[in-house]
């Protein structure tokens, strides 16, 4: 991925005069125009992270990128993964990478110690159709850059399967963040969800968009 800055081309009409706005898109080739004290480097590109949908940076600088080749409107499984990018010599560019885990439609990542929390779409192995979205946690206890095994579900069915099948993930549950209070906050799109279940068995329904939070062990799910 690249660090990008967008300037929207337009001419703004103000009373009695018009103002021409910046018309170029500023990217790495134009980095010499940026402030001299801002160092910008190409960390990784589309050869490693095509179609990135989300990312998270661990405290040690490792970057986890959710690659979603399904896209926001696609409905076919088997096109998503989490890529771990590492800068082992600290020169600002990824020089090592691994496929951390295979997941469909990754839409949120939190990297915390040897745990990686991921929000993603689930599919039926029999029908090949979306069944919902889950918040899960992977572990990498041996630090080899690959998840040790299958993920552990923290919340299941936190998006409507009906709309995922007909519309894709464009208005589904997208985005997770760890708050300073230690809770995981989840951004729910206007698809909502019906009877999401946390690890304690608690169920919750949200008819529309909002914010849900849950503890990192998958308990005490609630509407924030």
N, C-alpha and C positions, 0 to 999 in steps of 0.2 A: 504494500500500500504506500501511498504518498501522503505527505502533508500538503493540503491544498487550501487556497484562499480564493473565494469567489467574490467577484464584483459584478453585480447584475447590470447588464446593458439597458439603459433607458434614458429618456429625456423627460425630466419632471417639469410640468407646467405649474408655475407659481403665478399669483396675480400680477399681471403686467410684465412678466418675463418668463423665460424658460431656462432651465439649468441642465446642461449636458452632464450625465453621470459617467463614471468610469465604464468603459466598454470592453475591457479585456478580462480574460480569466487568467489569474496569476498562478503559475505552477512552478515546479523546480527549474525549468529553463530560464525563468525570469527572476531567479532567487537573488541576483545581484541588485535588484531594486528594493529588496527588503532591508530592514534596519541592519546596520553593519554588525551589531552585537547579537544578532539572531543567526545561529548556525543551523542550517537545514541540510539533511542528508537523505539519500534514498535508502531506507532501511530494508525494504523488501518489495518485490513487485508481483505482477500477475502470474508469473511462472510458479510461484509458491502459494500465493493467496488470491486466486481468481474469485471474483464476486464475493468480497468480504461483506458480511452482514452485521458483525459485532466483534468487539475485541476487549481484552482486559490485559493490564500490565501487572505482573506480580511485583512484590516489594524488591526483589533482586534484579528486576529489569527484564525478565523473560516476558514475551508477548504471546498471548493466546488469541488466535484469530478464528472466528467462526466463518467458514466458507460455505456458502449456500448457493449451489449451482441450480437448485430448483427455481429460485427466484420468488418474488412476492406473489405471483399468480400461478406458478407451476403446481402440479399436483402429483408428480411422480417421485417415488422414493428412491433412495440409494445415491443421492448426489450431494450429500453434506458431510462435513468433517471439521474437526478442531485441529488447527495447525499450531504447533509450538515453535516460536522463533527465538533463537538465542544469539546474543552478541558476546561471544566468549572472550574476545580480545579488547572489548570496550572501545571500539572505534566508531560506534554509531551505526553500524550496519550488521544485519543478521548474517552470521557465517555458519550457523548450524540450525537445523530444523528437524522436526519429527511430526508424524501424524499421531497426535495425542489420542484421539478417539474418533470413531465414525458415528455421526448423528445426523438426522435429517432436519433441515430448516433450523440451524442454531440461531437463536434470537436474543441471547444474553449470556454473558460469561462473567464469573467472579473467580479470581485466582487468589487463594488464601492458604499459605503454607503448602502442605502436600495434598490439598483438596482443590478441585476445580468444579464450581457450580455451573450448570448449564441449563438454559431454558430451550426446549426444542420440540418439534412436532413428532408425534408417534404415528406409526403406520401399522396396519394389520398385515401380518405376514401371509395370511390366506387370501385376502382380497386386494392387497396393495393399495388400500385407501387410508386416508388420514383418520385416526381415531381420537385425536385430541392433542394437547400439548402437556408436557411434564416438566417440572423443575426437578433436576437430578443432581447428584454429586458423584464425581469420579475421584479416585485416589491414586497417587503415584508415590507410594511409600519408598520405593527403591531409587527414585530420582532419575529414571532412565528416559524421561520425556514421553513415555507411553503409559496410558492408564493401566492400572494393574489388572483390571477385569471389568465386568459389566458395571454400569452405574447403579447407584442406589436411589430409588425414587423418594423425593421429599414431598412433592405435591403431584397428584395425577389428575388429568382431565381439566386443566386450567385454561381451556379454550373450547369453543363450540365445534364439534366435529362436523356438524351440518354445514357451517359456513366455511370451514377449512376445505371441505370437499368441493364446494361450489365456487369459492372465491379465492382460495389460497390464503396466505398469511398476512396479506396487506393490512387488514384491520384486526388481526388476532392479538394475542398476548406477546408483547415485544418489549424487552428491556428489563434487566434486574440490576440492582445496586445494593451494596452493603452499607447500611447506615452507621453512623458513629455510635448508635445505641446497640449495635450487634445484630439487628434484625435484617433480613433480606426483604427489600421492597421490590414489588413486581408491578410493572405497568401493564394494565389490561386494556386492550382495545375495545371498540364498540361491538365486537362479536360477543363479548361477555363469555360466561361459562355456566354450566349446570352441574351441580353436585361434584365439584372438585373435592378431592380427599387428601388430607395430609397424613403423616405417618402414624398419628395417634388414632386415625379413623374419623376425625372431625370432617364434616361436609359443609360446603359453602356454595352458594349460587349468587352470581352477579349478572343481572340482566342489563348489560351495557358496559361502558368503560369505567375505569376507576383505578385505584391503587390498593393492592393487597400486600400484607406483610406476613412473614413467617420466621420462626427461629431457625438457625442453621441446622438444627437436628430434625427439622421438618414438622415441628409441633406448634400449637397455638396459632394456626392460620386464622387471620382475621382481616376484615375490611379496614383499611387505614382511614 
